[in-house]
Amino acid sequence: MPDALLLIAAVGLPFIGAIAAAILPTHARTAAAVLAGATALAELALVWAAYPTVAAGGILRHAAEWMPSLGLDFSLRMDGFAWLFAGLVSGVGALVVLYARYYMSADDPVPRFFAFLLAFMGSMMGVVLSGNLVQLAFFWELTSLFSFLLIGYWHHTAAARDGARMALTVTATGGLCLFAGVLILGHIVGSYDLDRVLASGDLIRSHQLYLPALVLILLGALTKSAQFPFHFWLPHAMAAPTPVSAYLHSATLVKAGVFLMARLWPVMSGTEEWFWIVGSAGLATLLLGAYVAIFQHDLKGLLAYSTISHLGLITLLLGLNSALAMVAAIFHIINHAAFKASLFMAVGIIDHETGTRDIRRLSGLNRFMPFTARLALVAAAAMAGVPLLNGFLSKEMFFAEALSAQASLTLLLDILPFAATVASAFSVAYSLRFIHGAFFGPDPVDLPRTPHEPPAWMRFPVEILVLGCIIIGVLPSASVGPYLDMAAHSALGSATPDYSLAVWHGFNLPLLMSFTALAAGIVLYLALQRHLRKGTEGPPLIRRLEGRRMFERTMVFLSWRLARSLEGVFGTRRLQPQLRLVVCAAILAAALAVYMRVPGPGNLMPADIDPVLALIWAIGAVCALGAARQAKFHRLAALILLGGTGLVVCITFVWFSAPDLALTQLLVEVVTTILLLLGLRWLPKRLDIPGSREVLTMARRVRDLSIAIAAGGGMAALAYSVMTRVPPEILAQHFLERAYAEGGGTNVVNVILVDFRGFDTLGEMTVLGVVALTAYALLRRFRPASDSVDVPEQQRDQSAYDKARPDRTEGDTVADWLLIPSVITRLLFPVIGVVALFLLLRGHDLPGGGFAAGLTASIAIILQYMVGGTQWAEASLRIRPMTWIAVGLLLATGTGMAAWAAGRPFLTSYFAYAEIPFIGDVPVASALIFDIGVFALVVGATVLMLIALAHQSVRGHRAVPRPAAAQAATTPAPVQVAQQIPAGED
Amino acid sequence: MEIIVALGIGVLTGSGVWLLLRPRTFQVIIGLSLLSYAVNLFIFSTGGLRTAAAPVLERGVPGDLAVQADPVPQALVLTAIVIGFATTALFLVLLLAARGLTGTDHVDGKEQQR
């Protein structure tokens, strides 16, 4: 099998399996287990297939460029060290899947469990096989994410939710630190490629950024491996189903941290900083974890603290800056995975068969489940470091290293052998407690279930792992030797030391320490009997030092108190202060930007003032100020004045040679006015009640007025100084020269829109369509406020007249309203349509184009609504605004994609001269089709928004029952909105 | 001539900002419209104010900035006008929805507590 395929399959297969498992029916327990098991076995087979290459010292590689400019490749790489971990992940994974099939209850949604488990397996594979550090950090965070899902699998219990959240918070925060550290490391080396990084050890260690990179990366690794002071999340993660604990918290997730430290060991270790941070964290964790484990009453809690302690041991070994210690660390990683996974599974069996994991309630299970008891006994003995088992061997190596470690400061080194022996004695004590407490003693009383042996297949994974413990323990060099050798060589290269994996090294100091620890552990356990029987919670001396409580306090402070107080100080939920801030910030930013350039007017001579334009702008200014003044109490007046201002702007466009803009502005002015007019009826009546205004209100107004004057004055000054400078002309000249030659049009503005910058226009069209659909969707769901004005007096009179006459029915007179204008308007409909078509077709060469034409056509449609009413217009015209929008977008996008057929980039336009009889050469450009798309979209969007609003009035009438309307016609209707708010409260 | 347009832009901006800071949604809509006139004019004016410049090319003759008006700000403003209409419409719909939902036309959805 080619390397690339093998590596991609090794990372991708679990994810595919996860997706497949996720779509299985909720209770397909066996099917999901078979799927997961097959995936895990396939993984194992893939790993095994890679063995010949890595055993020969080779490295499997696969790299695919992703963002080469940033040094980001998708890169996979498997050397001996990664192979060992891949083997652990897939091998233990397969056993856990088998175990989980029997452990998980049929009532649980088991396929989801296996989906998470497989996805986690894939993430773990991604971590160990990544050949790129950024990619490693990505998979690292994925493992945090999936472990969160797995720990919180029983999300109906609070413990699972809290444990999962805590694990995610700690490990994902560590992951972010790791990411930052990786970025620094990549900066130092100049590449994120693992091969390059591993070849740059001296460069990294001597770089001035070494310490920040080291601290950040270690924060990632130590949180993941639950090292002191971040260890507290691991015991709470025990709320997970036991197979998860066996997999994540013995063999994989927590090992990712030590994996990373070992991976970067050749390039980052060997310094004082490494020794102090890693060594002391490891030592503290080793002692603390072992000590706390003795006093746990929950079997899983005991194993959790034991895991913390053993990870501390591995970390300490990595921190000793000695190649031999590194080999011992790798060895212990394997051994710990074997005995801890089997112990977790044994606890799971006990929990499953008795219904409890509390040592205080359990006893004498040896007689009920003898086979499980013996398996657990062997595994626990391996954990305690009893000779002829695997734990003994790595522990001996650890003792030897503790005795011979080198460092400039001797204090830590002096206490190291003692600390190692003490921790070892603790581990003997808790192993004893585990076995003695659960399996020996009198028969258990009052258990939730009657204990018995589990199904044979549930025990099978434990048997395999325990067999591994024994084989490694008895024949280390024949069993695990070659693999360990391969892993050590690939991690250390030529620096690999000579080491011996024999069971017997003669009578030496480490052996003495081992037996001292064994004896001391037994004595300690016996001495603690009385205290342990009392059954008090928590370890003596440090009971109050609970990591969890500190974590929760920190979280509450950060996410609640701090956030609240910051919001109280800096935040507001009111719009006006926010807008005021935005406007002030904009004014200040603009002033600063101007100040840093050269302020003042430019050197162009301003043109002479034309009195006509001055007069027009005097009107415009009055209109704008009037609109500002009237917008509160006289909305209609404000709207009319706004239209006046718009017209002045429109005239300005004409004046200064921009007919396209003027045309568009004029048309938009029409539709905007109609739009706002449609909305007026639902706004509350507001009367200007004269009276004295409060001082506070006046002060606010003065403040806002000064902001407005500052903004206006600033804009005027800015505009003036811009206009009196020579405009930048590079772009303009570029477009002017090419508009006809390359775009085939003489209206440069239109050519820019539909051709040169067609992609921008496509984006803007999309925005327009989205806005229209949003408006439509909002209006569909929303009920308008009741009308603010009553039916007009004229209509009331007419209805009353209809009612009084027997030959008329109510509404006849109203239906004749504006009869002549409406007939004219109906006749105008095709005329306006032709104008729109004209504007559209000539747009490429003369002022016009899709936008203007679309607006014109929509005005034609809206006019029909205005004169005929909604019902009439919809009965006589078939308008499908959403179809128009869709057609417009499809046409524009399709024109763009058609360029692909010719092998050109998206939206490349094409034009040619078509010879039409009697007319002559006519340029035909693909941009015209694009412009038709713009046209259709503008028609659809404008009409959709306007008629959505118009429909509200139909609905509003429908909301009022007809008899009530008839009654309203005869008697003066009560004014519906009495909401009169006194003036001057802005 | 430039001073007239500059002053006009200033008046439009000032009125727009004043209305933007008012508490009623309708005032804010009018303010935004005035502000968008000002901004459109400003962008347009960055190309220089030219009277009697040719807006379209002679067929077959490459354009020259000495004769033609600057098309780039015009193209920018043209789409801005249309998008401005769309946002005004969206804001109006939001205004009406908020008015129907909260019963007030205050920008915060509730009358200010004093």
Interface residues (C-beta under 8 A of the other chain):
Chain A: R573 R574 L575 Q576 L579 R580 V583 P606 A607 D608 I609 D610 L613 A614 W617 G620 A621 A624 L625 A627 A628 A631 K632 R635 A638 L639 L642 T645 G646 V648 V649 T652 F653 W655 F656 S657 A658 P659 D660 L661 T664 Q665 V668 V671 T672 L675 L676 G679 W682 L683 P684 R686 D704 L705 I707 A708 I709 A711 G712 G713 G714 M715 A716 A717 L718 A719 Y720 V722 M723 T724 V726 P727 E729 L731 A732 Q733 F735 L736 E737 R738 A739 Y740 A741 T746 N747 V748 V749 I752 L753 R757 D760 T761 E764 V767 L768 V771 A772 T774 A775 L778 L779 F782 R783 P784 A785 D845 L846 P847 F851 L855 V938 A941 T942 M945 L946 A948 L949 Q952 Q979 I981 E985 D986
Chain B: M1 E2 I3 I4 V5 A6 L7 G8 I9 G10 V11 L12 T13 G14 S15 G16 V17 W18 L19 L20 L21 R22 P23 R24 F26 Q27 I29 I30 G31 S33 L34 Y37 A38 N40 L41 F42 F44 S45 T46 G47 G48 L49 R50 T51 A52 A53 A54 P55 V56 L57 E58 R59 G60 V61 P62 G63 D64 L65 Q68 A69 D70 P71 V72 Q74 A75 V77 L78 T79 I81 V82 I83 G84 F85 A86 T87 T88 A89 L90 L92 V93 L94 L95 L96 A97 R99 G100 L101 G103 T104 D105 V107 D108 E111 Q112 R114
